[in-house]
């Protein structure tokens, strides 16, 4: 800073300091901008890059290839497929010759661009074979031996792709005949390598006689080349050649070459021979495998520990395929040797005898550790194949200790791979899946989220297998032998939540939807359901919040205690639907969308219809906007004429939005929503052909919801020790019966279904009495105090409506029923259209829930309207 002059005032002091500061800043900006100014084009360069806009695409391409710069020429070549589609004749006549001229002196980038463009043109097959061979094939062949390896490989890939499109005669004259000279020892190594790959590709295009006469001599010559790169490359092509010449020639010609190459002095050649033999095992008969291949493989495995670690990497990767291909020809001793060899590879680098030499430098030690890790990773990849090799019955004795080591391996890639294979291992073990319970807990508690992410891909299937003890088991208990499962699952979710990998967290929450089939309803309620609430309220990632909302709805769907269900519903409405944060209210609408999907229509209308439409008065435009998108689904949950009063309230709210909405974006969406609502066809109480499947599915959901209520009563009547088991069996039986009846109903739609018998009705009344006694105390706690006035008004309007439409006896019976739990449309879970007594008007959800304030049959919705108006100021 520059000191101010003594006679200067404060204002002057401030101005000078600011001036000097600005000058320094400007100098710094000048230094920064210098490279930018140098990179700008001069007027001469801009003029040279400018092209007349009146030129056609073909004229512009020719001009840029002739007089333009490299970047413009590369742009034309990249656009060549478009020119061929637009004007193929002029492109071939004028543009392609210019491309040939440019490619002779083109840069590497332009060469790579040309290879990609030519490949695109050939794959589109928009020209004749003659044009392809004459115009493009010659250019491709000309640049196969480019001095740059990357360019040469790019043109080679283009040629190999073109082989599939060209006829046999073109391949013979244009490719195979020149290949004879290109494969000679006098040619460069690169030329001979290209010849190897081309031979492997074109063999399948010729018959066996032509291959034997024209191709096999070249193959033998290249297999005996003086350069090991050529021998290795040709060896890897023998598999493709064998597929073209058949089994007999493979045995007489290819197999001897492979045997000779497997004894080559070069390790890379021996490795190529080994991998080719493993891939060709299916092509040899039992005698060849037992007498020729097995000794070679045995010798290769014995020498592998003395060779380079790269040999072990390849061997460990192919070991599963090798054991599968040779299965059945091993003697017991050979079987045991291969198994011990696999076990040794699984612990390679972990045991003391595989430690490092003192003479090794740190970089060599790190590189060796990486190779050992790759070997153990490949062993983990092949573990399911090794279970088949030893038989799943012998898993505990032969492979459990190895599996334990792989699950506890110090390197993440190994544990990641075994986590991916865990589901396959579980399926193979079947009834013995309980043997790996502890390893499941170990991987769930793994410190690496990559391991957890790999495991949860098939977590529902794994837990299902373990909960049932295998596919063929009849085990009833749900994870009684794994007490650590729930803590492991909760810890895994908390680790995922604390990390930045929200996709893993989202996936884990989605997989938790399987838990109702695995553990008890109480365990879910106390250990998982509250956590879903917390995530919805506090997490900042929208996909994670939506995943938690859907999982919570699944938990609520399968919860077996009425009081717990009511508590969850109350929390959803009060903390989300009426929450202070608009973000919570948005999540409430997401949750309602999932509820419409998962639950029955009557459930949604009973508990969530009114809280949803109240959000039409929300002060935040985004909430109203999201509500408008949800309204068509809300309307689809209504049934006519039972829900006529709800439909009237919905229409009233939409009209208010249309008339009173001030936000232009919301208003535009409201108008679109109104049109969509007008086009919608309402569901009827009776089954319709158009919506038959949806109605049948909804009826099935209602029946299951009623079964849950019955199960709750059974669980309370049974002794706590055996209540859960008996209730599970009873519930599954009832569920199967309901599905069977639903299926039979779908086959015989036009018939009438008789109503419930007297014994069923009396039992239902007894159950309802017990439920009423139990739920009165809960209802006294004001399940939803905000809707007290609304319920009274609805009850009054419902009573008036029924007084004018039904007889006194029916009215008295309807008014005597109290709303206490999930209600279906009638006591026997049969739709109104199937009832044999159509005397009662269909103005409510059914005879079992007429007094339900949210599903009453009253068409007089004025008390509800008044209440809604009074609550507009309290969104």
N, C-alpha and C positions, 0 to 999 in steps of 0.2 A: 504494500500500500504506500502511496505517496503522501508525505505529511502535508497538511494544509498550510498556506501562508499565515503568519501570525495575525495579520490585519484582516483576514477574510472572515466573513460572517459564517454562521452555521449553514445557511442555505447554499452559499457559494461552495463551502466545503463539501457538502453532499453532492452538488452538481459535478465538481471536478472528480471526486472519487468515482462517481458513476461513469463519467466519461472515460477515465482511464480503464475502468473495468470493462466497458463495452469495447474499447479498442483492443484489449487483450483477447477478449472473446472472439472478435472479428478476425484477429490474426490466427487463432486456433482453427476457426472455421475455414479460413483460406487454405491452411495446410491440409485440412481434411478433404476439401473439395478438389484439390489439384489432381489426384488420380481420376476423379470423376470427369473433370473437364478434358483430360487427355483421352478418356475413352469415348468421348462424343465424336460423332462423324463430322468431318469438314463439309462445306458446301459441295466441293468437288466429289467427295465420296458419296454424298447423298444423291447427287445428279447421276453418278455412275450406277447407283443401285435402283434408280427410278425406272419403271417400265411403263410404257404407254398403256393406259387403261382400256383402250379400244381394241387391243389385240385379243384374239380368241385364245382359248386354253392351249391349243396345239401350237399356235404361233408363239405364244409367250414361253412355252416349254422349250421350243427350238431356240428361241433367242437367248434364254437364260443358260442353256447348255452350251451355246456357242460363245457368248460374250459376257456372261454373268460371272459372279464370283463363286467360290466353292460352296458357300452356304446356300446360295440360290440353286446351284446344280443339285445339291443333296436334297433340297426341297422338291425339285422336279422329280427326282428318282423316287422319293418317298410317295409322291402323288401318282406314280405310274399306274398302280391298279385302278385308280379312279379314271384315268385317261383311257385305259383299256375298256372299262365298262361303258364309258361315254362315247368314244369314237375309236373302236379297235383298228379299223382300216388305216386311218391317218396316223394313229400312234405307231403301228408297225412300220408304216412307210416312211415317216418323217422323224419321229422321236427316237425310236429304238436304235437306228444307226448312230445318232448323236450320243446315245447312252454308251454304246460300244466304244466310241472314240474316247469319251471321257474316262471310262473305266480303266483304260490302259495306263493313265497317269493319275488316277484318282487316289485320294487319301484313304487311310484305313476306315475312317468313319463313313465315307461315301461307299466304300466297298461293302461294309456291313449293312448299310441301308439298302443297297442294291440286292444283296442276297435275300433280305427279308421281303422286299417288294416282288422279286421273281417268284419266291415261294408262294406268296399270296396269290399271284396271278395263276400259277399252276394249279393251286388247290381249288380255285374257282371254276376251273374247267370250262372257260368261256370261249375256247378256240379249238380248232381241229388238232389232231395228233401231229399232222405234217407241219403245221405252223409252229407248234410247240417245239418239235424237234429241230426245225430249221432256224427259228428265230431266237429261242431261249436256251435250248440245250447246249448249243455250241458255245455260247457265252459262259454258261456254268462250267463246262468242261475246261474251258480255257483258263479259268482262274482257280482251278482246284489246287494248283501248286504255287500259290502265291507265297511270297517270302515270309509274310506274316502268318504265324500259326493260327491266330484267331480268325483272320480272314479266310484262310484255307478251310478251317473247320466249319465256318459259316456256309461257304459254298458247298462243302461236302454234305452238310445237313440238307441243303436245298436239293441236291442231286438225289440223295437217298429218299427224300419225300417224293420226288418226281418219278422214281422207279415204279411206284405203285400205280402211276397213271399212264405209263407208256406201254405199248404193246410189245410182244416178245421179239418181233423182227426188228423193231427200232432199237430195243436193248441190245440185240445181237450185233447189229451193224455199228451203232453209235457208241456203245459202251464196252461190250464184251471183247470185240475184236481189237480195239486199241489197248485193252487192258493186258493183253498178252505181252506187248512190248513194255508197258509201264511196270510190270511185275518182275522184270529181269533184274539181276544183280547190278547191271551197269547203271540202272536208274538210282535216283537219290532215295534215302531212307524215307523221306516224307512221301514220295511217289509210291513206294512199296506199301507203306502204311495205309494210304488211301485205297490202294488196290485190295488190300485185305478186307476193309470195311465194305467196299463195293461188292466183292465176291459173296460176302455173307448176306448181303441184301438181295442180290438178283438171283440167288440160287432157286428160290421158291417159284420163280417165274418160268423155269424150264422143266422139261420132263427128265426122268431119271437117266435115260440114255444120253441126252445132251450133257447133263451134268457130269456123267462118268467120262465122256469123251472130251469135253472142252474145259470143264471147270476143275475137276479133281486133280489133273496134273499141275495146274497152277497152285492149288491148295497145298499139295505135297511139297512143291518147290518153296513156297513161302513158310511152311512149317519147319523147313531145314535151312532157313536163311541164316546168314552169318551174324546178323544183328539180333540181339535178344528182344529188342522192342518189337521187331517184326514178327518173331516167333510167338511172343506173348499175344500180340494183336490177332494173329491168325488163329491161335488156339482158342481165343474167346469167340471166334466166329464159327467154330466147328459145330456148335449146338444148332445154329440156323441151317448149316449145310446138312447136318444129319436129318433134320426134319424134311428136307427136300429130296433126299435120296432113298429114304426108307430104311427098314430095320436091317435087311441083309447087307447092303452096302455099308451101313454104319458099323456093323460088326466086323466086316472084312477090311474096311479102309480106314474109317475114322478112329475106331478103338485102338488099333496098333499105333497110330500117330499120337493119340492121347497118352498111351503107356510110355512111349518114348519121350514125350514132352514132360511127363511127370518125373522123369529122371534127369531132367536138364540141369546143367551146371548153374543156371541163373535161378535165383529164388523167385523172382517175379513170374518166370515161365512156369515153374513148378506150381506156384499158387494159381495161375490161370488154368493149368491142367486140372488141378484139384477141384476148383469151382465149376469147371465145365463138366467134369465127371459127376459131381453131385447133381447138377441140373439135368443131366441126361440119364439118371438112374432108371427112370420109368421106361426107357427105350431098350434096356438090356434085359435078357431073361435071367432066370434064377441061377443058371450055371455060370454065366458071365459075371454076375454079381458076387457069387460065392468064391469062384476060382480066380478071378482076375481083379475085380474092383476092390473087394474086401481086403486082400493083402496090401494093395496100394494104399488104401485109406489107413490101414493099421500102421504101415511104415511111415506115412506122412504124419500121423498123430504122435508117434514115438519120437520123431525127429523135430517136432514143432517147438518144444521147449528149448532146444539148442539153437534154434534159428532166430531170426529177427521177430520182434513182437508183432509186427504187421501180419506175419503168418498166423499167429495166435488169434488176432482180431478176426481174420477171415474164417478160420477154423471154428471159432466160437459162434460166429454168425450162422454158419451152415450146419452146425452140429445137429440141430433138431431135424432138419430136412434129411440129413444123412442117416440118422437113427431110424427115421420113419421109412426111408427107402430101403434100408437093409434089414428092417424088422422081419423076423421069421427065419433068417439064415444064420443068426448068431448062435453059437454054442453058449451054454451057461457061463463058461469061463470068459468068452469074448463079451457077452452081455455085461458081466460084472466089470470087466476092464473098461469098457466104454463109459459105464456109469461112474466109476471112480475117476476117470479122466475128466468127465463133466464136473464132478464135485471139486476137483482140484482147480479147474478153471474158475469156478464160482468164488474161490477164495484167493485167487491169484493177486499178489501184491499186499495181502493182509497178514500173511503168516511170516514168521521170523525167517524161515529159510529163503523166502523170496525178498529179503531185504536188499539194501543198496550196498554196492562196493564202496570202500573208502576212497578209491581212486576216482570215483565219479564226481563231476562238478555239479553244482546245483541245477544248472539248466538241463543237464542230461537226466538228473533225478526227476525233475518236473515233467519232462517229456515221457519218461518211462512210466511215471504214475498215470499220466493221461492214457497211455496205451493199456495199462492194466485196468483202468476204469472202463475203457471201451470193451475189453474182454468180459468183464463182469456184467456190464450192461447187456451185451449180446447173450450171455447166459440167462439173464433174467427174461429176455425176449423169448428164448427157447424153452422156458420152464414148462409151459403147458404141454409142449411136445414130449418133454422128458417124463411127465406124469403118465402120458399114454405109453411111453416106452417101458416104464417099470410096472404099469397097471395101477390104477387108483387105489386098489385094495392094499397095495404095499407102500402107499405114500408115507404113512407115519414112520415106518421102519426105514425106508430108503431115502426119502427126500425131505422130510420135515425139517431136519437140522439145516439143510441147505436153504430151504425157503426162509427159515428164521434168519439166517445170515444175510440173505439178500434184502429182507425187509429192514434189517438193522445196519445195512451197509453205510459206511461213513460218507459216501459220495451221493449227491442228489440225483444224478442221471440214472444210477442203478435203482434207487428206490422209486424214482419216477416210472421207470420201465416196469418194475414188478407191480406197481400200483395200476398201471394200464392193464396188465395181465391178470389182475386179481379176480375179475369176474369170470374169465375163462377157467382159472384154477378152481373157483367155487363150483362151476357147472360140472367140471370133470370129477370133483370129489363127491358130489351129490350127497348121499347120506353121511359121508365123512366130513362134511363142510364144517362141523363143529370144531375140527382140529385146528382150524386157522382163525378162530374167533379172536384170540389175543393179537394176532398179526393185523387184523382189521383195526383193532383199537390203536395199535402202534402207528399204523399209517394215518389214521384219523388225527392222531396227536403229533404228527410229524411237524418239525419246525419249518419246513419248506412248504410254501403255498403251491408250488408247482406239483409236488407230490399229492397234496390234497385235491388240486384241480383234476389231476389224472384219475384219482380214485373215485370222485363223485360223478364221473360220467356215467357209471353204471351202479351208483349207490343204491337206488331203489331195488334193482334186481338182486344185488348182493344181499341186502337186508332181508328181502323176501325169501331167498334161498336159506338164509341162516335162521330165520324165524320159523320156517317150516321144516328145517332139518334136511333139505334137499327136495328135489322134484318128486320123488317117489315115497317120501316119508309122510307119516301121519302125526307128526309131533304137534301137540296142541299149545304148549307153553310158548310165550312170546319173550324170547331173550332172557329167560330166567337164569341161564347159565352165563350170561354176560352182563354183570351188574355195572360194568364200566362203560357201557355203550352210551347211555344218556349223557354222562359227563364228557365223554369224548366228542359227541356231536355238538354239545353246547360250546365246548372249548374251541372246536374247529370253526364254528360260526363267529365266535368272538375274535379269533385270530384273523379271519377273513375280513371282519368289519374294521379291525384296527389297521389294516393294510391299505395300500392305495390301489389294490387290484379288485376293483369293484365288480368286475365281470365274474370273478371267482365267487365273490359274495352273492351275487345275483343267482348264479347257477346253483349254489348250495341251498339257498332259500327255495328255489324251484324244486329241488330234489326232496326237500323236507315234506312235500305233499304226500309222500308215501308213508309217513310215520303213523297215521291212523290205522294202517293195516299191520303195523309192526309192534307198537307199544300201546299201552292202555290210554284211555281218554283222560284219566286223571293225571297221568305222567305228562301228557301233552299240555294239559291246562296249566299245570304248575311250573313246568320247566321250559316250555316253548312258546305257548300262546302269548303270555305277557311280554316275552321278548319281541314277538312280532309287532305288538303295539309300540314298544319302545323304538323299534326301527322305523316304523311309519311316522312317528312323531319327531324323531331327532336326526335321522340320516339325511344327508344332503344330496344323495344320488337318486334321481327319479326312477331309473329302472330297478334299483334295489328296493325302493319304497313300494313300487307296484308289485314286485315279486313277493315282498312281505305281506302285502294286502291280499294277494290271491292265496298264499299259503294260510293266512289267518282264516280266510273264508272256508278253505278245505277243513281246517281244524274245527271250525264252528259247525260245519256240515256233519261231521262224524262225532261231535261231542254228545255224550249220552246222558248228561245231567241237565235238567231243565233250568235249574237255578243258575248254573254256570253259563248256559246259553243266554239267558236273560241278562246276566251281568255283562257279557261280551257285547250284546246288542246295545245295551245302555251306554257302554263306553264308546262304541262306535258313533252313536248319535250325539252324545254330549261332548266328547272330547274332539271328535273330528267334524261331524255335521254342524255342530254349534260352536266349534272352536273359535278362539279369538283370531288365530292366524288364518288368513285366506288360503295359505298353502295346505293347512289341515283340511279345510273344506273341499279343496280340490281333490285331496286324497280320499275323502269320503265319497265323492262321486266315482272315483276309480273303484273303490270297494263295492259300491252299489252295482257297478257294471259287472263285477265278478259275481256278485250275489245273484243277479239275474241269470247269469250263465250257469251257476252251480246249483242253486236252490230251485224249488218249485215256484210257480207264479204266485200261488197263494201266500207263501212265506214272505216273498218280497212285498206284496201288497199289504200284508198284515203289519209288518214292522218298519218298512223303509219307504213306502210310497209317500206318505205325508212329509217326513223329513226331507225327502228329495225335492218335492215340488215347492217346499218353503224357500228353497234357495233361489227361486225366481226373484225374491226380494233382496237378494244379497247386494251389499253396497259395492262390491268389487266386480268390475266388468268381466274379468277373466273367469270368475266363478259362474256367472250367468252364461257366458259364452260356452263353457264346458257343459253346463246343464243342458243347453239347447242341443248339443250333439248327442246327449244321452236320452233326450225325450222320446225319440222313436223306439228305443228299447224299452223305455218305461211303458209306453202305450202297448207294446207287444206283450207285456206281462198281464194285461187286463183281459177279462173275458166278459162277453156280453150274453145275457143281461145282468149277470151277477154283480159285475163291477161298474154298472152304469153310473152310480154316484161318483165313483173315482174318476171315471172318464169325464164327467161334467166338471169336476174340479180341475182336471188337467187342462181341459179346453178353456176354462176360465183363466187359469194362470197364463196360458199361451196368449189369450186375447189381451190380458193386461200387459204382457211383455210387448206385444205388437203395438199397443196404443201408447204406452208410457215409457218405453225404452228410449233413452237419450243418446246412448253411445252408438255411433254409426256402424262400427264393426259388429257389435252384438246385434243390432237391428237387422243388418244384412243376413246374419246367420239365422235369426229368428224367421225371417221371410222364407229362407230356404227350408227351414225345419217345418214351417207351416205347410208348404207344398208337399214335403215328404210325408207328413202326418196325414194329410188329406188322401194321399195315394194308398196308404196302408189299409189292409183289410183286417178287421178285428176278428179275434178268435171267439168262437162261440162255446157255450157250455157243452154242446154235443160235438162229437167228433166230425170233422170235415175231411174230405178226401185231400184237399190241398195241404192242410196242416196236420195230417193224420200222424205222421212220425213225430212231429214236435209235441202234439197233444199226448201221444202215448208215452213219450219220454217224460213229459211233465207229470203224468199220472204215476209213473214209476217212482219219480222223486218224492211225490206226496206219500206214496205207500211206504217208502223207506223212512221218511220222517215220522210217520205214525209208528212204524216198527221201533224206532229209537225210543219213543215214549213208552211203548209196551215193555221194552227191554229195561228201562229205568225202573219200572214197577217190579219186574221180575228180580232184578238185582237187589232191591230192597227186601223182597220177601225171602230170598235165599240166604243161606248162611254166608258170611263174608269170605270164609275160606274156600268154599266151592262155588260161590255165586258167579264169579267171573267166567269160570269154565262152562258152567251150565248155560249162562246167558249168551256166551259166544256161540255155543252150538245151536241154541234156540234161535238166535238172531240169524245165523247163516241159513238155517233151515227155512225160516220165514221169508228171508230174502230170496232164496231159490224158488220157493213156492210162488212168491209174488211175480218173479220174472217169468216162471212157467205160465202162470195165468195170463200175464201180459202178452206172452207170445201166442198163446191160444186165442186170446182176444183179438190179436192182429190178424189171425187167420180167418176169424169168423166175425167180421165187423158188423154185419147187418143184424145179428141176433140180439135179443134182449137178455140182459144178465139179471137174474133174480136178486132181490134184496137180501139183507142179512137175516139169518134165522133168529128165532126168539132167544135161543141160548146165547148166541153171539151178542145180541142187543143187551141182554141182561148182564153179560160179562163186561161189555163196554161201559154200561152205566156204573157198575161197581168200580171199575178202574177210574172212571171220571170222578166218582165221589172221593176216592182216595187222593186223586190228583188235586181236587178242589181244596181238600183240607190242607194238603201240603203247600199249595201255592198261595193260599190266602195270606199267610204270614209274609210271603214275599211281595205279594201285591200291595200289602199295607205299607211297604217301604217306598211306595210311589215309584214304580218302575220307570215311569216317565211323567213326572209331575207337570211338565209343560203342556201335556196333552190331556190333562184332567177335564177341563172344560170341553175340549174337543170330543172326548169320549162320551161325556154326558149328552152333549148335543146329538152326537151320532146315534146314541142309544135311543134317545127320544124320537128322533126322526125315523129310526128303524122300527120302533114300536108303532108309530102312527101309520107307517106304510103297510105294515103287516096287518094292522087292525082293519084296514080297508080292503085288504086283498085276500085274506084267508079266514077260515072259521075260527071260532074262539078256542076250540080244543087245540088246534095246531098252533095258534098264537101263544097259548099258555105254555105249551111244550117248548116252543122256541125261546121264550123269554126266560125260562127256568134254567137255561144252560149258561154257564159262566165262562168267560174267556180265561184260559189258564195255561195253555201251552200251544205248540204247533198244531194247527187244525187243518184237516183236509176238507175237500169239498163235500164229503158226506162220510158218515161213520164207517161205512164199509169200503171206503176208498174207491168207489165206482162212480164214474161221471153221471151227471144228472140225466143225460140222454139215455142211459141204460137203466134208469130206475123204472120199476113196474108201476109206480104210483105217480103219474104226472099231474096230480091234482094240485100239489103245492106249487105256487108260482116260483119261478127261478129268479128270485130277486136278491139272493145272497149266495155265498160260497157253497152252502149246503146246509142240511138240517142239523149238522153237528156244531155249527159255529155261527148261528144266526145273530147272536148278540155281540159278536165281535165288532168293536167300534170301527175297525179299519177295513172290514170286509162285509159290512152290513148291506142288506139289499135295498135300503132306502134310497129313493131317487131324490129326496129332498136334501140337498146339500147346503142349504142356506146357513144352518148353524156353523158348519165348517167354514163357510166363506167369511162369516163374521169373525170367527176366531182368527182366521188367516189375516184379515185386515187389521185386527188389533195387534198382531205380532209383526207387522211390517217394520216397525221401528227397532226390533230386536233381532237382527239377522243371525 
